[in-house]
Amino acid sequence: MSLPKFEHLKSDRLMALIEEHLTTSSEHLDKITNTPIDEINWSVAITQWDEAESNFEIDWSAISHLDAVCYDEVFHHAYVEAEARVTEFYTNLAQNKALYERIKHLHSAETDVTKKRYLQKSIDGFERSGVHLPDAERKQVKEILLKLSEISTQFSSNIVTSTQAWSYHTEDTAEIEGIPPSIVRMLEQWAKAEDKSGYLFKLEAPVYVSVMQYAKSRKLRERLLKAWNTRASEKFDADPSKDNTALIQQTLALRHQLAALLGFENYAQYSIDKKMAPSTSEVIDFLNNMAKKVQPQAQSELKEIEERAKQDGIDALQPWDISYYSERIKEERYEFSDEDLKPYFEFHTVIKGMFSVVGEVIGFEVKPIEMEDKYHPDVTAYAVTRNDEIRGYVIADPFSRGNKRPGAWMADAVQRMRTNTGLQAPVAYLTCNATPSADGEPILISHDDVVTLFHEFGHTIHHLMSLVDIPGMSGIAGVEWDAVELPSQFLEHWCWQAESLAKFAKHHQTGESLPDELLQKALAAKNHHSGLMLLRQLEFAMTDMVLHAEETASNDPYAVAKRVNQQIAVAPSLDDSRMLCSFSHLFAGGYAAGYYSYLWAEVLSSDAFSMFEEEGIFSQTAGAAFRENILEVGSTRPAMESYIEFRGRAPNDEALLRHRGVA
């Protein structure tokens, strides 16, 4: 067993550790580039390089992970300094002509289909970094890539620090009316920790969502919505100095310059070039066509919300009213609230049940293991096996805390690789932000948290179940970005099936299974106002595409966002929203000109699950087909080929719209 170590990752020696790793990398790079081009072989150029890089990649992944889940200002500054050095090294590597020529030579002589595909993808990567350009232009590409990396890090840092800067204290019990008791206890604990009475609100996602859905105080909902949507902007009242506006403008301008230097009309075209989608125009058509299908239903849903708000004397619906009154309609129509499900979702029972459910579907077992070097008490580790053989390990960090980046994600900690000493098993970080328990009470999570957990575990098994021994093609590595969400969205469906829920939806006090009556109410309410929710995702995706397709978007990105909002949305939005300033997917993640991937992949995942609807949700035949054709093959072939091999045909959007409840 080989799990990442954290104890040696101290801020005062991060740079020294990184330099040690990069020195080793440089020595191996010299070995490759000093080998005459006609003597170069796969072992020297690929296998030995991968083995040499592995220790560095494990440490660097752990360092990046710590910065995200245990944010500390001193460590973060050391991380930023180290990241700049790492980015510089790998940018230079991607522009190394001697290495590029040797990879091209290997490609021309290679006969193995998988290896040839890997080499071609490597060549494409070199050329997308400008290695083939004249010296002046190649230098410009390098400068842009380094600057974009620097901006991305600062963008993330601004979100974290500005979010931490905000709080709201009140002793007025009227302001907490309607908020679930578990959240109220958290607010009381936060206030007590600062020697205050009453309640202290922070901008943590579970609190924000609960206030928007349940707080009767309209003023409180307005306060939190405005704070949430103006984080890291000049309009953020807690700390306007962490304004990401200029960083957004610089990012968009630099991305456009990069695309132009590499022969693309815009960054959107540059991004789509390596995805499943054939072209930017097809993506935009996909989004527009789906919006047209959804808008009538969304308008009808909004009218319902307006009518319900009028019953409370609200004639002019505001953005902070929508979630609240949508939730009231759901409770009244279905006699159901999301809070009704919480007693049946005790965290430890859920995660054990998830391992059982997904393991039965895909064909593996999960067992807890000891982890000697924990970076936080919440962390747990698991081994994943199939037929008694190790497939990989999971390091789970499930609960929110003040110094942890919001959201949920899977990150690779260790890549699968076959070495002279045997198999290096893959390891995944599985990170969520569920609400922790208060005062030692049972950890009850929402059904949304359950869905999120299954979603991220889908990414996890994609990483762990791979049988590809080339690190750059194993698991998610190299898979087209608009296909990586297929396994994650696919697993979400098992959160809604009676057969699977029976394995983990147990009342935390009585052990009683989720009553069928309550399940039927939840299923009836599942797609409540789904048109509005789907339209919001379409708006995000279209905003992303337009920002990266228009050369002038960097002049006023907020105007672009507002224009798309007026084109697609039907619900009122915040006039001075600065949602872009905290849109990490676009400006500090891998989703630039690719946010549409969630919906694109949902077409695949819904269509994939329809096979299980036909054959049974625990069908061993369908599960084996998904494992063998999607999870185990990595990026050894195009994602669409893998999908067709699994499903027997190309996907269509019929199942997605049906699962979303869109007529």
N, C-alpha and C positions, 0 to 999 in steps of 0.2 A: 504493500500500500504506500502510495506517495502523494500526500496532500501538501498544498503550499504551506510554507512557513511564514510567520508574520513577526516573530519576536526580533529578528535581526533587522527589520525595516525601520530604522530609527531616523528621524529627521536630520540629525547632525552628521549622518554619514550616507545619506541617500546618493549624493552626487559621487562620492568615492565608489560606492557600490556600482553605480551605473557606468562609471568610467572603466571599472574592472571588466564588466561585461562587454562594453564596446571595444575594449582592447582585444579581448578574445575574438569578437566578431571581425575586427579588422584583420587579425592574423589569418583567419580562415578565408576572408575575402581575398587577401593577397595570395593565398595558396591557389585559389581558383583562377584569378586573373593572371597569375604568373605561369600557369599551365599553358603550354602552346595550344592554340585553338584546335588543331587537328588531333590532340591527345586528350582533350577534355572528355569526360564521361559522366554518366548519371550519378555515380557514387560520389565523385569529388564535388560536382557542382550542386547537387541536390541533397543526397542523403547525409553526407558529412556536414554540410551547411545546416541542415535542419537540426541535427543532433547538437551542433555547437550553439545554435540559437535557442534551443529549448530552455536551458536554465535561465537565460536572460528573460525570455518571454513569460516564464512562470513568475519570476520576481516582479517584472514590470506590471503584469496583470494584477498581482497582489497589491502593489503600490497604488495603482489606479483605483482598485476596489476600496482600499482603506480611505482614500481621499473622498470617495463618494459616500461611504457608510459610517465613517467616524471622523467627520470633518473637524480639523484642528488647524488654526491659523498658521502656526509655526510649521506644521507638517505640510500644509498646503503650499506655503511659499517655497519649501524645499522641493515639493513635487513639481511646481511650475518651472523652477530652474532646471530640474532634471528632465522634464518633458521637452523643454526647448532643445536640450542637447540630444535627446533621443530622436526628435523630429528632424533635426539637422542631419544626423547620421543617416537616417533612412531615406531622407530626401536625396542626399548625395548618392546613396546606394541605388536608388531608382533611376539616377541619371548617369550611372557608371557605364560608359560605352564598352569597355573591355568585357564586363560581365554580360551586357546586352548581346554583344556579338557571339559570345560563347553559348548563351542560351539559344540564340537563333541557329547556331551550328548544330547543337544537340537536336533541336526541333527538326531540322532538315533531314537528319539521319534516323530519327526515332521511328520505330514501326509499331510499338505498343500503343494502342488507341488511347488508353487512359493517360499514359505519360505524355503522349503528344498533345493531348488536350490541355494538360497542366502547363506544358511549356508554352503553348500558344497563349494561354491566359496570362502567363508571366510576361511574354512579349508585349501583349496588349497593355499590361500594367506599366511596363517601361515606357511605352509610347504615350500613354496618358500622363506620364510625368515629364514628357518633353525630351527624352533622351535623343531622339532622332532629329531634333531641330538644330538650326545654326546656333553657334555659341551664345550670341547675344540674347536670342529668344529663349534658349534653354536656361540661361541665367535668370531671366525674367520669370519663367515658370517656377524655378526654385524659390525665388524671393516671394512669390505669391503664395506658394504652398506653405512656406515657413510662417508667413504673416497670418494666413488663415488658421493655422494651428494655434498660434498665439492668441488670436481673437477668440477662438472657440473656448479656450481655457478661461479667458477673462469673462466671457459671456456666462459660463456656468457659475463661476465664482460670484459674480454680481447677483445672480438669482438666489444663491444660498445665503449670502450675507444680507441682502435686502429682506429676504423672507424672515430670517432670524431677528432682524431689527424691529419687526412689527409685533405689537401686542395690544390688547385692549382689555382693560380691567373694569369690572363693574361689581357693585354689591346689590344691584337691583334684581330681585328674583323674577320680576316681570319679564326681564330680558331673556331669561333662559327658559321661559315657558314653552313647552312643546319639544324641547331638545331631549333626545333619549338619555335616560339615567346614566348609562355607561359613559357618555361624553361629558355629562355634567360632573361626574366624579373626577374625570380627568381635569376639567377646568378648575375644580376646587383644589386638586393636588398641585397644579401649576401655581395657583395663587398662594397656597400655603408655602411652597418652595421659595417664594419671594417675600415671605412674612407678611402676606396680605390676606385679608378676609375676602369672602365672596368668590368671584370667578375671574380667571385670566384666560382670555382667548389668544391663541396663536394661529399662524397661517399654516397649519398642518392639514393635509388633505382630508383625513377623516372628520376633523372638526368643521372644515369649510363645507363639505358635502352635507353633513348633518344639519348645519345651520340653514343652508339653502333649502333643504327639503322639509325641515320640521319647525324651525324657530318661528313662533307667532309674531315676534317683534319685527315689523317691517323695516324699522330703522337699523336693527342689527343686521338683517339680511343685506341691506344696502351697504352698510359699513364694510362687511366682509367681502361682498362681491367687488366693490370698488378697489379694495386693497388687493385682492387676489388678481384682478385683471390689470392692475397698474404696477405690479412688482417689477423691480429693476427698470423703472422708467422715471422720467422727470416729474411725473404726476404722483409718484408714490410718496405718501405723506410721512412715512417713517424714516426714509433715507433716500431722497431724490438724487444723491450723488452717485449711486450705482446705476446710472442710466445706460441701458444697452442700445439706445437709438443709434448713436454713431457707429457702434460695432455692427449693427444690422446693415447700415448703409455701406460701410466698408466691405463687409462680407459679400453683399450682393454685387458691388462694383468689381471686387477682385475676382469673384467667380465668373463674372461675365468676361473679364479680361483673360482669365485662364482658358475659358472655352474658345474664345476667339484665337488665341495663340495656337491652340491644338486643332484648329480647323472646323469648329462647330459654330453654328449661328448664335447660340446662346447656351447658358449653363443647363437649361432643361434638356436640350438635345444631347449635350455631353453626358448628362446623368442617365437618360433613357437608353443611350447607346449600349449599355451593358446590362440592361434589364430584360425581363420577359416581354414587356410591352413593345410593340414594333416601332412606335414613333410618338412624339409629343402630341401630334394631332389626334392620334387614336386614344391617348390617355384623356385628353380634354373632351373628346367626343364621348368617351365612356362616362366621365363625370357629368357632363351635360345631360346625356340621355337618362342617366339614373336620377338626376335632380328633377327632370321633367316628370318622371314616373312617381316621384315621392312628394313633390310640392303640393298637389291637390290634397293628399291625406294630411300633410303637415298643416296646411291652412285650416282644415276642418278641426284638427286637434287644437290649434291656437284659438279658434273661435270658442271651443269648449272652455278653455282656460279663462278667456276674457269674461265669459258668462258667469263662471264660478267666482271670479274675483269681484264681479259686480255685486254679488250677494253680500260681500263684506264691505261694500261701499267704495270699491276701487274702480273708477271709470277709466283711468289712464294706466294701462298695464305697463309695468317697468321690468327690466331684465331680472331684477331680484325677486320678482313675483312668480316667474314662470315655473321653476322647479317646485316651489312651495305649493302652488295651486294645482299643478300636475299631480303632485303626491296626494293632495286632498281628494281630487277626483278619483284617483286609484283606490284610496281607502273607502270612499263612499260607494263606488261602483262595484268593487269586488269584495268589499268588507275585508280588506287585506292591506297590510303595511309590511314593508321590508323588515321592520323590527319584529314582526311576528315570527320570522324564520330564525332569528338569532339564537334563541335557546336550543335549537337543533344543530347548531354549527359550532361546537367546541373545537378549538383549533387543533389540538393534538389528535382528536378523533377524525377530523376532516383530513388532515395530511396523511394519516395512516390509511384512511379509506381511499384517498386519491391514489396512493401507491398501489393499493389492491386493485382498484378499478382499472387504472391505466395498465398495470402489469398484466391483468387478465386479458385486456384487449390486444395489447401489443406483444406480450409474451416475455415478461421478465419479472424479477423479484427485487424488492428494496428492503434493506435491513439497516437499522441504525448502527453506527460504529463510534468508537471513541475518537475524539479529536484532541490531541495533546496541546496544540498551540492555537487556542481560541483568541480572537481579537475582541470578542464581546460575549458576555454570558448568554445572550439570546441565541447564539450560533449553535447549530447542530450539523452533524455529518451523517451521510448514508452511503452504503455501497449498493450498486445496481448490478445484478447478475442475470445471466440467461443460461439455462442448462448448466448451472453451477460454475460458469465461467464469468469472471469480472468483465463488465462492459464499461464501468466507470464509477465515479463518485460525485456526490452532491454536497455542497456546503450551503446550508440554508440560513438565511437571515430574514425572518418574516415580519418583524414589528417596527413601527415608526418610532423615532426618537428625534430629539431636537437637532442633533448634529449629523443627521442622515438625509441624503438627497431624497426628495419625494418621488413617488412613482414606483414602478415595479419593473424588473428586468432580469434577464439571464445574461451572464458574461462567461466566456470561456476562461477557465483558470489554467488548465493544462490541455494540450492537444493530443489526440491519439497519434502514436508513432511507433513503428516497429524498428527496434535498434538491435545491435549485436548482442545485447544482454536480454532481449525479450521485448514484450509489449509495454509501452508507456501508455497506461490507461488514461482516458480523458477525465477531466474534472470540471464541474460547472459551478458557478456561483448562482444561486437562486435567491433573488432579493425581492421582498415585498414590503409594504408599509401598512399592514393591518394594525388596528388599534390594540395596544397591549392591555392586559388586565389592570385593574386598580385594586390596591390593598389585598393582593393575593387571591382575588376572586377568579372563577373560571374564565378562560380567555374565549369569549364568544365573538365570532366574526360575522360580518354581514354576508349575504349571498353574493354580493358584488365582489367581496374579498375572496370568496370561494372560487368564483369564475376567474378572477385574476390569478389565483394560485394555480389553477388548472392551465391557464394560458401560458404562464411562464414555465410550467413544468413541460409543456409541449415543446418549447424551445430547448429545454434541458435534455429531453430524450432525443431530440434531433441531433444534439451535440454528442450524447453518450452512446447512442445505438449504432453509430457509424461503424462500418467494417473497412473503411478506406484507411490505408496506412500512410498515405502522403498527407502531412499536416495541412498543406494549403488546399486540399480538396476534401478533407474529412469533416463530417458533421455539417455545420452551417457554412464553413469556410468556402468561399467562392460561389455559393448558391446565389442566383439572381435575387436582388434585394426585394423585388415584388413577389417572391415566392417564399421568403423565409418565414412569413407569418402563417403559412399553411398549417404546419403541425400544431402551432399554438392555438389558433382559432378553432381548429378541428377538435381539440380536446374540450373546449368550452361546452360542446353539446352534451357531454356526459354529466354536466351540472344540472340538467333539466329533465333527466330520464328517471322514472320511478325505480327501475331496476338497479341503476347505479347509485341513486340517492339512498336506497335501502342499506347500502354498505357503510355510509358515513353520516347520514343525517339522523342523529340520535339526540334525544333531549338530554341535556347535560346533567339533570337531576334524576330523572326516572329511567333513562335509557330507552324510552319509547321511541319507535321509529316515527319519522315525519308522517303525520296523519294524511291519508289520501285526500281528505277534504281540503286541508291546507295546501297540499301540493296542487290540487286542481285550481285553487284560487291563485296560487303563484303562477301557474301556467297560463291562466286566463289573463293575468296582469302582466305577463312576460313582455309582451310587445306594446304595452300601454304607452301611447304617444311615441311610438318608434319612428314615425315619420319625422318628427322634430329632431330626434336624436340622430337619425341617419343624415338628415339635411345638414346638421352641424358638422358631421364628419366630412361631408361633401364640400362644405364651405372651406374647412381647413385645407383639404386636398387641393381645391381649385386655387385658393390663395397662394399656396406653395408653388403650384405650377406657373401661375401668372407672374409672381415675383421673380422667378428664375427664367422666364421666357422673354420678359420685357427689359430692354437695355436701360430704360430710364427709371425702372422700379426703385432703384436705390435713392433717387432724388426725394421721394416721399412714399416710403413703403406703407405708411398708415393709410394714405389715400387709395393705394391699391387694395389693401385689405377691406376698406370701406366700400369700394366699388364692387368687389366680389360679394361682400355681405349683402348689398342691395340687389345684386343679380340672383343670388341663390336663397338667402334666408327669408323667412316669412315672419319670424319673431322679432320683437324689439331688441336692440343691443345697446351697450353702453356707448354713448357719444364719443367719449374720450378713452375708449378701450386701448390698452397697450398690451394686448395679448401676445403680440409678436415678441415683446421684450422678455417673455419667459417661455417662448416656444423652442425648448431645447432640441426637440426632434430636428428642427431645421437648421439651427445655428450652433448647436453643440453636440450634434449626433449625426447619424448616417442617413437621415431621411430627406436631405435637401433635394427638391424636385423628385421626391419619392414617397411623400406622405400618402399618396394615392394607393400605395402598396397595401395598406390595411384593407381597403375595400377590394382591390384587385385580388388579393389573396383570399378574402372572404368568399368570393365567387368560387374559388377552388375548394376551400374548406367546407362550405355548405354542400357543394356538389359531392365532395368526398364522403361526407357524413350520410348523404342520401343513400349511399351503397349499404351502410349499416342499418338504415331504416328499412331497406329492402330485405336484408339477410339476418338482422338481429344485432342489437348493439354490442353483444359480446361474441359476435361471429369470429371464430378462430380463423376461418378462411380469409375474411376481409381484413382482419387484424394483421395476419401474416403478409398479405399483399401490400398493406400500407407500410409495414416495417421493411419489407424486402425492397420495395420499389421507390419509397420516398426517404425513409430514415437511414437506411444502411448504405445508400449509394453516394451520399455527399453531393459534390458537384462534378462527379465523373461524367455526367451527361447533362444536356440542357434540361431545365426543370419541367418544361412542357412535355418532353419525351418521357420523363419519369412519371408525370401525372397520367399521361395517356396509357403508359404501360400498366399503371395501377388500376385506372378506371375503365380502360378499354375504349375510351373515346375522349374527345376534347370536352372541357367544362362549359357549362352555360349558367346564366344568372337566375334561372327559375327557382332553384332551391334557396338561394340567398334571399330573394324577395319573399318567398314563402316563410322562411325561418324568421325573417324580420317582421312579418305580419303586414307587408305592404301589398295591397290588392293590385 
